[in-house]
Amino acid sequence: MIDILDPMPGLVPAGESGGRPTFALWREGAVRLLDDRLAEKTQRVLPLEGDVRVLAAAGLDLLVLAAAGGLVVAGTDVVTPAGTPADAAALVGGRLVVAVADGERHRLLVLDSATGTILDTQAIDADAARAVLHPHPAEDTAILELAMGQDGVLAFRVDVEGSRLHVTEILAGDDPVIAGFSPSGARLLVTPYSDPQTVRMLSWPELEEIARLDADDVDAAYGFGLAGCWIDDDRVAVYATEDALMVTGANFESCERIAMPIDFGDEGEVESLTHLGSGTVAVGAWTPAGRLTLVVRLNAGRTSRL
């Protein structure tokens, strides 16, 4: 059983409130702060126009957004750093790290969140890439993922010491799609990009393979999609393309298909999986009737209505 909600593209974690996760989303002229059932708690109105997207958030006290005019950082004051059409941002080591597309490369910046001043920058060669930043849940580090279409995917470890950036390429040649750190930060889930047949579990920071899930082993005839997330330290959710949402153990030692109210294949597709906390996952889905968000609670191998 599930809750069916309007589509929520651009949903980003926004820290905790009362010990429970919150999420930020731009909608109708305001950033909406949502609880772990995706119900609105409060909002912050901002005078922004056009296609606006939240990139990172710490509650509503610090918001980083991409807008028509470029990057917007809304803290106590609202600042718009010049010339920064950002596509990803994260708070790393208490500093604001922003990825900016710049022709055949990306620039990674450390910004002063109060003034928008650039404190450090580093250029990375990546033609026509789309950036995603994955902050570690406990360490002052993150992974920068740069998807370049048919040219594959690059991944970099990003560390911030003071105001200085340290960027190191990782998983070279693997085309890794980073599906996220485990809640404890000890593991990394990697879904397939060029090889849809395999999902991998890696140790962090060693990046050694702990386990892999092969499509043939679970009768996933069309392999796996890009979407994946952690449910808790012992379970992950992945999408078997044109087949089903699957829940498996942290070592891929078991696998269960989860009943959904849509048919996959020509009738539906999972586009995103977001862990909401307490065994709950938001499933961003496409159907011929339009996009929607399915909220599923997964407890001890079964689903229950919120």
N, C-alpha and C positions, 0 to 999 in steps of 0.2 A: 504494500500500500504506500502511496506517495502523495505529496502535495504538488499541485501543478500551478506554477506562477508565470507571470509575464517574463519575457526574455530579459536577462540581466548581463549583457555584454560589458566587459570592463570591470567586473567585480574584483576588488582587491582587498587583502587583509588590512585591518586598521588597528591592530593591537587588541587588548582585552579591556573589558569593563565589568567590574564585579566578578572577576575571575573567569569570564566567558568571552570567547572570541567575538570580535565585531568586524564589519566589512563596510567599505565605502564604495559608492556608486554615484555617478553624475546622472541626474535626470531632471528635466524641466527647470533649468536655471539654478539648481542647487546640488551640493554634494549631500547625499543621503547616508546617514550612518545606520547600518542594519545590524540586527542581532544575529545569533547563530541559527535562527529559523528564517532569516531574511525578512523579518518584519522591521519596519522603520522605527528607530528610536528617537532620532532628532535630525536636524539638517542645518546646513550653512549655505546661505544664499551668496552667490558671487556674480558680479556683472560681466559674465563671459558669454560670447556668442559663437555660433557655428558648431562644428563638430568638436565637442569637449570630451576628454577622457581622463579619469583619475589614474595616475601612474603609481603613486605611493601615498600612504596616509598613516598618521599617528593620531587616532581618533579624528576629531575635527580641528584639533589645535595646530596641526601641521599637515597641509595638503599640497601635493605636487601634481599638477595637471598639464596635459597637452591641450592647447587651444589653438584657434585659427591664427592668433598672433605669435605663437611660440610657447615656450615654457612659462608656467605661472606657479609661483611658490607662495602659498597663503599660510602665513603664520600669524603672529601678532599684526604684522603688516602684510600687504600683498605686493610682491615684487615680480617683475618680468625681466629676467636676464636677457640682454640683447643677443640676437643671433643664435638662439638655442632651440631649434625645432626638435625637441626630445621625443624619443619613442619608448624609453624605459627609465625607471628611477627606483632607488631603494635607499633606505637608511642603513648604513654599514658603519659600525664602530662609532655611532653617534654623529656621523657625517652624512650629508646628502650626496649620493653618487648618481650621476645622470649619464645616459647614453644618447648621443646626438648623431644622426645620420649626416654624412658630409661627403657626398659623391661616392667615390669608390672606396671609402673608408668610413669607419665610425670613430668618433671621439668620445672618450670616457672622461668625465669631469668630476671633480670634487668641488661642491659649491658651499659657501656660507649660506645657510638656509634663511638667515635673518636679512641679508643684504643682496643675495644673489651673486656675490663676488666669486670668481673662479679662483680656487686655491691651488689646484693642480690639474693637469690634463695629460692624456696619453692617446695617441692615434693608433688605430688597428686597421689593417687592410681587410676590407670585407665589402665586396661590390654589391650594391642594391640589397643590403641585408635588412632584416627586421630583428630588433634587439629585444631580449627579455632578460631581466635581472632576477636571480633567485637568491635572496638573502638567507644565510645560515641561521637557524633558530637560536643558537647560543653563542656563536663565535663572531668576531669582527671580520667576517669574510662573506663573500657571495660568489655565485657563478654567473658570468655573462654568457648568454647564448646568442649567437648570430646566425640566423637562418638565411641562406642565400639562394633559395629556390633550387634549381637544378644543379647549382654548384655546391650543394651540401650545407653542412652546419659546422660552425666553429664554436668551441667552448673555452672559456678562460676563467681561471681562479682570480678573484679580485680581493685584495687585502688593503685595508686602510690603516695606516699608522700615523696618528696625529692628523695632518692634512695631506699626507702623501699617499699616492697610489702605487701599488705593486701589482702588476698584471702578468700572469703566467698562463700560457696555453696548456690545456689539459685534454686528454682523450683525442689526441691528434689522429685524423684519418678515420675516426669512428662514426662521424655524423651523429653525434649524440643529441637527442631531444631530452632535455632535463625535465622530468616529471616531478621533481621536488625532493627535498631532504626529509628523512623521517622526523617525527616530532622531537626525538632525542638528538638528532643531528648526526647519528653514527652511520647512517646509510643513505645511499642516493639511488633513486629509481630512474632508470633510463629507458625510454620507449623508442621504437624504431623510426628511422627516417628513410634511409636507403634500403634497409632490409626489414620488411614488415613481419618477418617470421619470428622475431626474437625480442623479448623484453628482458632487461638485465637488472640485477641488483649489485651495486658496488659498495665497498666499504669507503668511509670517509675518515681521514683525508687520503688514505693510501690509494684509493681508486682501484682496488683489486676486486675482481669478480667474485662474488659470494655465491650467486645462483643465477640461473637463467630459465626463462619460460619459453618453450618452443611451441609454435602454433600447432604442429602435428600432435603434440602430446595432449592437447585439450580440444582437438577437433575444431580448431579455428581455421576454416577452409580458406579465408581470405587474409589471414594474418591479423596483426594488431594495428589499431590506429594510433595517432599521436597522443591522445588524451590518456592521462593516468594521474593518480594521486594516492597519498597515504590516507588510511582511515585511522590508524593508530600505529604504534611501533611494531605491531604484530601482523597487520593486514594492509593490503593495497587493493585499489580498484583500477582495472584496465578495461579497454574496449576492444572486443573481438570484432573486427570490421564486418558490417552487414550481418551481425550475428547476435551479440548480447553484451551487456555489462557483466564483467566478471570480477569476483572477489577472491583473492588468493592470499595465502600466508606470506610472511616476510621472506621465506626461503622458497616460495612457490611450491610448497609441499602439498597444497590442496587447492582446488579451484571450484567455485560454485557460480553457476549462471543465475542472475538476478532477474526475476520477472518484472517487465516494464509494460506500461499501457500503450506503447507504440511498437509497430513492427519495424524492424531494421531493414537494411537493404534499400530497396527503392522507396520505402515508406518512412524512413527515419535514419538519422545519423547522430552519433554522439560527437559534439564538437569540443566540449571541455568538461573536466571533472575538477571540482573544488572542494577540498575538505573543510567542513564547517565546524568541526569539533564534536565530541561526544558521539562518535560513530555515525555522523551525519555527512552526507555528500550532496552537493549541488551538481546536477547533471545538466549542462547546456546542450540542448538537443535541437536538431533541425527536422521538420516534417514538411510534407507538401503544403500543409495549411499554414505554415509559418514557424518561427522559432519560439521556444519556450524553455522554462527552467523547471526541472523536476527535482524536488527535495526528497531524498531517500535516507531513512535511518536504518543502519545495518547493525543488528545486534545478534551476536552468537550464531551467525550463519543464516539469519532470516531478516526480512524487512518488516517494519511496522510503521503505522501512520503517526505523524507528529501530532 
